[in-house]
Amino acid sequence: MAVAAAALLAGCGTPEAGAAATIGGRRISVQAVQSATEDIQKLYGPNQPVPQSSVLFLLAAAPYLQAEAVKLNAGASLDDARATFGEAVPHPSQAALTVIQANLVIAKLQKVGSEQASPALKQVTDALVRDKLTVNPRYGTFDPERGIESVQPNWLVTPAAPAPAAS
């Protein structure tokens, strides 16, 4: 019941202006999400879109992922992340490095095997719930089963049916 309530409340606004999300007293700024997305998009190229909701999720989960991965000797360093960018992005933002580092950790956890990786990933999800990941609705909502789900709002107003003509 508590997990369901946390998931439902996660879409409610963040307590800080300019925050893409907050978690356990840590604020992830809109600027961090945007700069990371821009740098990673340069790395991947125009044919592989980089969703900001995915970038935000990895920024939120990164310290938890790294902590669990280290226990399994599957951690990744910022130098590993920097090497991934190579010459494509010579000076990536700190946020972009964090996202790529988290992505490298996930890849290493997959190589460890699901018997060890699944409990580690559950610990990460549990930590995100425990520390109350709160997402700015602009980026979607946090669902412990699926991560941050983008919301595609319908900004177009459906016109009302015309009133019947008076006779």
Residue frames as a rotation matrix with the C-alpha (Angstrom) as fourth column:
MET 1
0.567 0.823 0.000 0.00
0.823 -0.567 0.000 0.00
0.000 0.000 -1.000 0.00
ALA 2
0.443 -0.476 -0.760 2.84
0.165 -0.790 0.591 2.40
-0.881 -0.387 -0.271 0.85
VAL 3
-0.646 -0.697 0.311 4.55
0.403 0.034 0.915 1.71
-0.648 0.717 0.259 -2.51
ALA 4
-0.147 0.682 0.716 1.30
0.970 -0.041 0.238 2.42
0.192 0.730 -0.656 -4.35
ALA 5
0.780 0.432 -0.452 0.83
0.546 -0.823 0.157 5.66
-0.304 -0.369 -0.878 -2.43
ALA 6
-0.008 -0.875 -0.483 4.42
0.135 -0.480 0.867 6.70
-0.991 -0.058 0.122 -3.15
ALA 7
-0.683 -0.221 0.696 3.95
0.673 0.179 0.718 5.98
-0.283 0.959 0.027 -6.84
LEU 8
0.269 0.880 0.393 0.74
0.941 -0.327 0.089 7.98
0.207 0.345 -0.915 -6.94
LEU 9
0.817 0.063 -0.573 2.24
0.336 -0.860 0.385 10.93
-0.468 -0.507 -0.724 -5.11
ALA 10
-0.126 -0.986 0.112 5.48
0.682 -0.004 0.731 10.95
-0.720 0.169 0.673 -7.09
GLY 11
-0.245 0.073 0.967 3.91
0.912 -0.322 0.256 12.97
0.330 0.944 0.013 -9.89
CYS 12
0.825 0.509 -0.246 2.89
0.565 -0.761 0.319 15.77
-0.025 -0.402 -0.915 -7.56
GLY 13
0.763 -0.493 0.418 5.10
-0.127 -0.749 -0.651 18.83
0.633 0.444 -0.634 -7.98
THR 14
-0.013 -0.855 -0.519 8.58
0.763 0.327 -0.557 19.04
0.646 -0.403 0.648 -6.55
PRO 15
0.573 0.264 -0.776 9.21
0.785 -0.450 0.426 21.10
-0.237 -0.853 -0.465 -3.44
GLU 16
-0.132 -0.724 -0.677 11.76
0.283 -0.682 0.674 23.29
-0.950 -0.103 0.295 -5.20
ALA 17
0.844 0.364 -0.395 11.44
-0.212 -0.451 -0.867 25.56
-0.494 0.815 -0.303 -8.19
GLY 18
0.353 -0.717 -0.601 13.78
-0.929 -0.194 -0.315 24.62
0.109 0.669 -0.735 -11.04
ALA 19
-0.478 -0.499 0.723 14.06
-0.610 0.781 0.135 21.03
-0.632 -0.377 -0.677 -9.88
ALA 20
-0.316 0.336 -0.887 13.48
-0.738 0.501 0.452 18.20
0.597 0.797 0.090 -12.30
ALA 21
0.490 0.448 -0.748 13.33
0.183 0.786 0.591 15.89
0.852 -0.426 0.303 -9.28
THR 22
-0.022 -0.516 0.857 14.25
-0.939 -0.284 -0.195 15.58
0.344 -0.808 -0.478 -5.66
ILE 23
0.601 0.162 -0.783 15.32
0.039 0.972 0.231 12.47
0.799 -0.169 0.578 -3.80
GLY 24
0.528 -0.351 -0.773 16.46
0.825 0.430 0.368 12.07
0.203 -0.832 0.516 -0.23
GLY 25
0.596 -0.263 -0.759 17.39
0.302 -0.803 0.515 15.73
-0.744 -0.536 -0.399 0.13
ARG 26
-0.595 -0.791 0.144 19.22
0.389 -0.126 0.913 15.76
-0.704 0.599 0.382 -3.21
ARG 27
0.445 0.703 -0.555 17.97
-0.153 -0.551 -0.821 18.14
-0.883 0.450 -0.138 -5.89
ILE 28
-0.406 -0.478 0.779 18.36
0.742 0.325 0.586 17.32
-0.533 0.816 0.223 -9.57
SER 29
-0.287 0.253 -0.924 18.08
-0.186 -0.961 -0.206 20.54
-0.940 0.113 0.323 -11.54
VAL 30
0.806 0.572 0.155 16.33
0.129 0.085 -0.988 21.04
-0.578 0.816 -0.005 -14.85
GLN 31
0.571 -0.670 -0.475 19.67
-0.818 -0.514 -0.258 22.43
-0.072 0.536 -0.841 -16.10
ALA 32
-0.386 -0.730 0.564 21.47
-0.652 0.648 0.393 19.19
-0.652 -0.216 -0.727 -15.17
VAL 33
0.141 0.527 0.838 18.91
0.304 0.782 -0.543 17.11
-0.942 0.332 -0.050 -17.08
GLN 34
0.940 0.282 -0.194 19.09
-0.063 -0.413 -0.909 19.39
-0.336 0.866 -0.370 -20.10
SER 35
0.283 -0.906 -0.315 22.90
-0.947 -0.316 0.057 19.57
-0.151 0.282 -0.948 -20.25
ALA 36
-0.416 -0.405 0.815 23.25
-0.348 0.898 0.268 15.81
-0.840 -0.172 -0.514 -19.79
THR 37
0.458 0.678 0.575 20.66
0.338 0.465 -0.818 15.14
-0.822 0.569 -0.017 -22.48
GLU 38
0.870 -0.150 -0.470 22.39
-0.454 -0.614 -0.645 17.52
-0.192 0.775 -0.602 -24.89
ASP 39
-0.106 -0.994 0.010 25.84
-0.946 0.103 0.308 15.96
-0.308 0.024 -0.951 -24.34
ILE 40
-0.380 0.000 0.925 24.55
-0.067 0.997 -0.028 12.39
-0.922 -0.072 -0.379 -24.58
GLN 41
0.735 0.666 0.128 22.59
0.129 0.047 -0.990 13.24
-0.666 0.745 -0.052 -27.72
LYS 42
0.506 -0.652 -0.566 25.83
-0.857 -0.455 -0.242 14.47
-0.099 0.607 -0.788 -29.28
LEU 43
-0.481 -0.707 0.518 27.44
-0.668 0.678 0.306 11.15
-0.568 -0.199 -0.799 -28.36
TYR 44
-0.248 0.478 0.842 24.62
0.258 0.871 -0.419 8.98
-0.934 0.113 -0.339 -29.73
GLY 45
-0.988 -0.125 0.096 23.83
0.128 -0.283 0.951 11.12
-0.092 0.951 0.295 -32.78
PRO 46
-0.633 0.760 -0.144 20.56
-0.760 -0.646 -0.067 12.33
-0.144 0.067 0.987 -34.20
ASN 47
-0.251 0.559 -0.790 19.17
-0.543 0.595 0.593 8.89
0.802 0.577 0.154 -35.10
GLN 48
-0.279 0.145 -0.949 19.00
0.669 0.738 -0.084 7.68
0.688 -0.659 -0.303 -31.50
PRO 49
0.210 0.439 0.874 16.79
-0.247 -0.841 0.482 10.01
0.946 -0.317 -0.068 -29.44
VAL 50
-0.741 -0.455 -0.493 17.72
0.420 0.259 -0.870 10.47
0.524 -0.852 -0.001 -25.78
PRO 51
0.312 0.941 0.131 14.57
0.411 -0.258 0.874 10.87
0.857 -0.219 -0.467 -23.65
GLN 52
-0.318 -0.394 0.862 14.96
-0.515 -0.691 -0.507 13.37
0.796 -0.605 0.017 -20.82
SER 53
0.655 0.597 0.463 12.88
-0.721 0.309 0.621 11.08
0.228 -0.740 0.633 -18.59
SER 54
0.814 -0.430 -0.391 15.56
0.399 0.902 -0.163 8.37
0.423 -0.023 0.906 -18.99
VAL 55
-0.187 -0.896 0.403 18.33
0.213 -0.437 -0.874 10.85
0.959 -0.077 0.273 -18.25
LEU 56
0.002 0.271 0.963 16.49
-0.811 -0.563 0.160 12.02
0.585 -0.781 0.219 -15.14
PHE 57
0.929 0.367 -0.048 15.94
-0.283 0.787 0.548 8.46
0.239 -0.495 0.835 -13.94
LEU 58
0.467 -0.826 -0.315 19.63
0.640 0.562 -0.524 7.64
0.610 0.043 0.791 -14.27
LEU 59
-0.319 -0.536 0.781 20.62
-0.191 -0.771 -0.607 10.87
0.928 -0.343 0.144 -12.49
ALA 60
0.367 0.545 0.754 18.31
-0.859 -0.112 0.499 9.93
0.356 -0.831 0.427 -9.61
ALA 61
0.990 0.143 -0.016 19.37
-0.132 0.944 0.302 6.28
0.058 -0.296 0.953 -9.49
ALA 62
0.462 -0.873 -0.158 23.12
-0.242 0.047 -0.969 6.73
0.853 0.486 -0.189 -10.12
PRO 63
-0.272 -0.678 0.683 24.41
-0.889 -0.095 -0.448 6.73
0.368 -0.729 -0.577 -6.54
TYR 64
0.334 0.489 0.806 22.23
-0.742 0.664 -0.095 3.74
-0.582 -0.566 0.584 -5.63
LEU 65
0.968 -0.014 -0.251 23.26
-0.179 0.663 -0.727 1.84
0.176 0.748 0.640 -8.76
GLN 66
0.166 -0.986 -0.011 26.94
-0.496 -0.074 -0.865 2.48
0.852 0.149 -0.501 -8.10
ALA 67
-0.176 -0.210 0.962 26.65
-0.982 0.108 -0.156 1.38
-0.071 -0.972 -0.225 -4.46
GLU 68
0.657 0.493 0.571 24.99
-0.456 0.862 -0.220 -1.91
-0.601 -0.116 0.791 -5.42
ALA 69
0.891 -0.336 -0.306 27.35
-0.175 0.369 -0.913 -2.50
0.419 0.867 0.270 -8.35
VAL 70
-0.002 -0.941 0.338 30.44
-0.844 -0.179 -0.505 -2.05
0.536 -0.287 -0.794 -6.19
LYS 71
0.143 0.136 0.980 29.21
-0.812 0.583 0.038 -4.89
-0.566 -0.801 0.193 -3.95
LEU 72
0.796 0.230 0.561 29.25
0.094 0.867 -0.489 -7.13
-0.598 0.442 0.668 -7.04
ASN 73
-0.264 -0.963 -0.055 32.53
0.235 -0.120 0.965 -5.77
-0.935 0.242 0.258 -8.46
ALA 74
-0.078 0.335 0.939 30.55
0.994 0.102 0.046 -4.26
-0.081 0.937 -0.341 -11.32
GLY 75
0.443 0.227 -0.867 31.09
0.374 -0.926 -0.052 -0.56
-0.815 -0.301 -0.495 -10.66
ALA 76
0.301 -0.361 0.883 32.16
0.884 -0.243 -0.401 2.00
0.359 0.901 0.246 -13.23
SER 77
-0.265 -0.501 -0.824 34.23
0.752 -0.642 0.149 5.15
-0.604 -0.580 0.546 -12.76
LEU 78
0.650 0.398 -0.647 33.84
0.000 -0.852 -0.524 8.68
-0.760 0.340 -0.554 -14.03
ASP 79
-0.343 -0.834 -0.433 36.99
-0.614 -0.150 0.775 8.00
-0.711 0.531 -0.461 -16.07
ASP 80
-0.676 0.214 0.705 35.14
0.510 0.827 0.237 5.10
-0.532 0.520 -0.668 -17.74
ALA 81
0.426 0.904 -0.034 32.30
0.659 -0.336 -0.672 7.50
-0.619 0.265 -0.739 -18.54
ARG 82
0.364 -0.382 -0.850 34.72
-0.433 -0.877 0.209 10.14
-0.825 0.292 -0.484 -19.84
ALA 83
-0.722 -0.674 0.157 36.34
-0.229 0.447 0.865 7.54
-0.653 0.589 -0.477 -22.10
THR 84
-0.200 0.744 0.637 32.91
0.782 0.513 -0.354 6.64
-0.590 0.428 -0.685 -23.49
PHE 85
0.730 0.466 -0.500 32.45
0.143 -0.820 -0.555 10.23
-0.668 0.334 -0.665 -24.65
GLY 86
0.038 -0.820 0.571 35.92
0.909 0.266 0.320 10.28
-0.414 0.507 0.756 -26.20
GLU 87
-0.887 -0.452 -0.092 36.36
0.351 -0.791 0.500 12.94
-0.299 0.412 0.861 -28.84
ALA 88
-0.327 0.847 0.419 32.64
0.770 -0.018 0.638 13.09
0.548 0.531 -0.646 -29.65
VAL 89
0.787 0.485 0.382 32.08
0.126 -0.732 0.670 15.30
0.604 -0.479 -0.637 -26.60
PRO 90
-0.108 -0.990 -0.095 35.46
0.323 0.056 -0.945 16.51
0.940 -0.132 0.313 -25.31
HIS 91
-0.947 -0.198 0.255 34.04
-0.141 -0.456 -0.879 18.33
0.290 -0.868 0.403 -22.24
PRO 92
-0.189 0.938 -0.289 30.84
0.386 0.342 0.857 16.61
0.903 0.050 -0.427 -21.10
SER 93
0.084 0.329 0.941 28.89
-0.714 -0.638 0.287 18.04
0.695 -0.696 0.181 -18.18
GLN 94
-0.810 -0.337 0.480 29.16
-0.587 0.484 -0.650 16.40
-0.013 -0.808 -0.590 -14.77
ALA 95
0.038 0.922 0.387 25.53
-0.691 0.303 -0.656 15.31
-0.721 -0.243 0.649 -15.14
ALA 96
0.612 0.141 -0.778 26.27
-0.747 0.426 -0.510 13.64
0.259 0.894 0.366 -18.49
LEU 97
-0.455 -0.847 -0.275 29.21
-0.615 0.522 -0.591 11.79
0.644 -0.099 -0.758 -16.94
THR 98
-0.633 0.292 0.717 26.97
-0.628 0.349 -0.696 10.62
-0.453 -0.891 -0.038 -14.10
VAL 99
0.469 0.878 -0.098 24.34
-0.741 0.331 -0.585 9.32
-0.481 0.347 0.805 -16.53
ILE 100
0.408 -0.386 -0.827 26.87
-0.649 0.514 -0.560 7.46
0.642 0.766 -0.041 -18.68
GLN 101
-0.713 -0.649 0.266 28.52
-0.630 0.425 -0.650 6.05
0.309 -0.631 -0.712 -15.55
ALA 102
-0.238 0.723 0.649 25.12
-0.653 0.375 -0.658 4.75
-0.718 -0.581 0.383 -14.39
ASN 103
0.678 0.482 -0.555 24.48
-0.731 0.364 -0.577 3.31
-0.076 0.797 0.599 -17.85
LEU 104
-0.120 -0.824 -0.554 27.85
-0.663 0.482 -0.573 1.52
0.739 0.298 -0.604 -17.78
VAL 105
-0.726 -0.084 0.682 26.99
-0.650 0.405 -0.642 0.10
-0.223 -0.910 -0.349 -14.35
ILE 106
0.327 0.920 0.215 23.70
-0.701 0.389 -0.598 -1.28
-0.634 0.045 0.772 -15.67
ALA 107
0.560 -0.183 -0.808 25.56
-0.683 0.449 -0.576 -2.92
0.468 0.875 0.126 -18.58
LYS 108
-0.558 -0.828 -0.062 28.05
-0.606 0.457 -0.652 -4.48
0.568 -0.326 -0.756 -16.15
LEU 109
-0.437 0.485 0.757 25.25
-0.700 0.346 -0.625 -5.70
-0.565 -0.803 0.189 -13.88
GLN 110
0.631 0.686 -0.362 23.63
-0.754 0.433 -0.494 -7.40
-0.183 0.585 0.790 -16.87
LYS 111
0.136 -0.686 -0.715 26.89
-0.587 0.526 -0.616 -9.29
0.798 0.503 -0.331 -17.45
VAL 112
-0.665 -0.353 0.658 26.96
-0.746 0.290 -0.599 -10.44
0.021 -0.890 -0.456 -13.80
GLY 113
-0.771 0.470 -0.430 23.76
0.265 0.850 0.455 -12.36
0.579 0.237 -0.780 -14.42
SER 114
-0.062 0.881 0.470 20.20
-0.331 -0.462 0.823 -11.97
0.941 -0.104 0.321 -13.25
GLU 115
0.368 0.197 -0.909 20.68
0.650 0.644 0.403 -14.13
0.665 -0.739 0.109 -10.15
GLN 116
-0.339 -0.570 -0.749 22.87
0.919 -0.372 -0.133 -11.41
-0.203 -0.733 0.649 -8.64
ALA 117
-0.937 -0.098 0.337 21.74
0.221 -0.909 0.352 -8.38
0.272 0.405 0.873 -10.61
SER 118
-0.112 0.987 0.118 18.00
0.323 -0.076 0.943 -8.70
0.940 0.144 -0.310 -9.95
PRO 119
0.423 0.263 -0.867 18.30
0.901 -0.015 0.434 -8.35
0.101 -0.965 -0.243 -6.15
ALA 120
-0.589 -0.706 -0.393 20.73
0.715 -0.682 0.154 -5.44
-0.377 -0.190 0.907 -6.63
LEU 121
-0.817 0.332 0.471 18.32
0.151 -0.665 0.732 -3.65
0.556 0.669 0.493 -8.95
LYS 122
0.263 0.915 -0.306 15.47
0.601 0.093 0.794 -4.28
0.755 -0.393 -0.525 -6.50
GLN 123
0.006 -0.351 -0.936 17.58
0.952 -0.286 0.113 -2.62
-0.307 -0.892 0.332 -3.80
VAL 124
-0.934 -0.334 0.127 17.97
0.357 -0.853 0.381 0.41
-0.019 0.401 0.916 -6.09
THR 125
-0.349 0.890 0.294 14.21
0.185 -0.242 0.952 0.60
0.919 0.387 -0.080 -6.67
ASP 126
0.366 0.469 -0.804 13.52
0.851 0.181 0.493 0.20
0.377 -0.864 -0.333 -2.96
ALA 127
-0.436 -0.623 -0.650 15.94
0.806 -0.592 0.027 3.05
-0.401 -0.512 0.760 -2.22
LEU 128
-0.885 0.167 0.434 14.23
0.170 -0.753 0.636 5.32
0.433 0.637 0.638 -4.77
VAL 129
0.147 0.986 -0.079 10.89
0.337 0.025 0.941 4.64
0.930 -0.165 -0.329 -3.06
ARG 130
0.256 -0.106 -0.961 12.32
0.964 0.096 0.247 4.92
0.066 -0.990 0.127 0.47
ASP 131
-0.601 -0.610 -0.517 14.04
0.636 -0.756 0.153 8.22
-0.484 -0.237 0.842 -0.32
LYS 132
0.263 0.923 -0.282 10.87
0.512 -0.381 -0.769 9.52
-0.818 0.058 -0.573 -2.00
LEU 133
-0.832 -0.456 0.317 11.88
0.483 -0.311 0.818 10.22
-0.274 0.834 0.479 -5.58
THR 134
0.245 0.878 -0.411 9.63
0.438 -0.478 -0.761 13.12
-0.865 0.006 -0.502 -6.50
VAL 135
-0.580 -0.445 0.682 9.51
0.774 -0.040 0.632 14.00
-0.254 0.895 0.368 -10.19
ASN 136
-0.590 0.355 -0.725 8.49
-0.379 -0.915 -0.140 17.29
-0.713 0.192 0.674 -11.75
PRO 137
0.259 0.803 0.537 5.37
0.166 0.510 -0.844 16.44
-0.951 0.308 -0.001 -13.80
ARG 138
0.480 -0.176 -0.859 7.08
-0.792 -0.507 -0.339 17.97
-0.376 0.844 -0.383 -16.84
TYR 139
-0.497 -0.800 -0.335 9.23
-0.865 0.488 0.120 14.81
0.068 0.349 -0.935 -16.95
GLY 140
-0.178 0.507 -0.843 6.52
-0.224 0.813 0.537 12.29
0.958 0.285 -0.031 -16.12
THR 141
0.600 0.392 0.697 5.82
-0.778 0.082 0.623 10.20
0.187 -0.916 0.355 -13.07
PHE 142
-0.587 -0.808 0.039 7.91
-0.777 0.550 -0.307 7.72
0.226 -0.211 -0.951 -11.12
ASP 143
0.719 0.691 -0.076 6.64
-0.653 0.709 0.264 4.17
0.237 -0.140 0.961 -11.12
PRO 144
0.119 -0.744 0.657 8.76
-0.781 0.338 0.525 1.69
-0.613 -0.576 -0.541 -9.14
GLU 145
0.395 0.089 0.914 8.01
0.255 0.946 -0.202 -1.02
-0.883 0.313 0.351 -11.72
ARG 146
0.629 -0.007 0.777 8.85
0.776 0.056 -0.628 1.04
-0.039 0.998 0.041 -14.83
GLY 147
-0.538 -0.840 -0.076 11.05
0.837 -0.542 0.072 3.98
-0.102 -0.025 0.994 -13.78
ILE 148
-0.461 0.371 -0.806 10.05
-0.087 -0.923 -0.375 7.45
-0.883 -0.103 0.458 -14.92
GLU 149
-0.216 0.506 0.835 7.25
0.919 0.394 -0.001 7.30
-0.329 0.767 -0.550 -17.42
SER 150
-0.992 -0.127 -0.027 6.95
0.104 -0.903 0.418 10.24
-0.077 0.411 0.908 -19.76
VAL 151
-0.080 0.989 -0.127 3.63
0.556 -0.062 -0.829 11.94
-0.827 -0.137 -0.545 -19.86
GLN 152
-0.864 -0.101 0.493 2.38
0.490 -0.394 0.778 13.15
0.116 0.913 0.390 -23.19
PRO 153
-0.438 0.749 -0.498 -0.13
0.269 -0.419 -0.867 15.83
-0.858 -0.514 -0.018 -22.20
ASN 154
-0.162 0.510 0.845 -2.86
0.976 -0.041 0.212 16.73
0.143 0.859 -0.491 -24.61
TRP 155
-0.733 -0.224 -0.643 -2.38
0.403 -0.904 -0.144 20.47
-0.549 -0.364 0.752 -24.85
LEU 156
-0.876 0.468 0.121 -5.11
-0.096 -0.414 0.905 20.83
0.473 0.781 0.408 -27.45
VAL 157
-0.669 0.725 0.165 -8.49
-0.331 -0.091 -0.939 21.73
-0.666 -0.683 0.300 -26.06
THR 158
-0.731 0.522 0.440 -11.36
0.682 0.586 0.438 19.76
-0.029 0.620 -0.784 -27.52
PRO 159
-0.881 0.430 0.199 -13.86
-0.374 -0.889 0.263 22.30
0.290 0.157 0.944 -28.82
ALA 160
-0.605 0.759 0.241 -17.28
-0.056 0.261 -0.964 22.19
-0.794 -0.597 -0.116 -27.24
ALA 161
-0.512 0.542 0.666 -20.16
0.858 0.366 0.362 21.12
-0.048 0.757 -0.652 -29.44
PRO 162
-0.911 0.219 0.350 -21.98
-0.114 -0.948 0.297 24.15
0.397 0.230 0.889 -30.84
ALA 163
-0.676 0.737 0.027 -25.17
-0.041 0.000 -0.999 25.05
-0.736 -0.676 0.030 -29.04
PRO 164
-0.357 0.622 0.697 -28.34
0.916 0.380 0.131 24.25
-0.183 0.685 -0.705 -30.95
ALA 165
-0.926 0.048 0.374 -29.68
0.120 -0.904 0.411 27.18
0.358 0.426 0.831 -32.90
ALA 166
-0.633 0.749 -0.195 -32.72
0.068 -0.197 -0.978 28.87
-0.771 -0.632 0.074 -31.38
SER 167
-0.707 0.410 0.577 -35.82
0.692 0.232 0.684 28.49
0.146 0.882 -0.448 -33.50
